[in-house]
């Protein structure tokens, strides 16, 4: 299975339509509002990213979120997860179990 990767798409409108995964699932499928409400202090993924100061329009920020531990402290304070890796694994497992 290919790892899920967040990327900034080429769409110039709504940010939710610009964020894509290199897998077949969109970021908003992997992190639906119900998941964000259950596991974080936020109602959706957009609000969560704002709270952890991750600019969803910046590929550099998205890469740092996924490839380093720069955001892990913020993730711990804004969710029930210890790191991005644990958060994405939990979300992806829930997505797979729903299908």
Secondary structure as UniProt FT lines:
FT   STRAND          6..8
FT   HELIX           15..18
FT   STRAND          19..21
FT   HELIX           27..30
FT   HELIX           33..39
FT   HELIX           45..51
FT   TURN            52..53
FT   TURN            56..57
FT   HELIX           59..67
FT   TURN            70..71
FT   HELIX           72..78
FT   HELIX           84..98
//
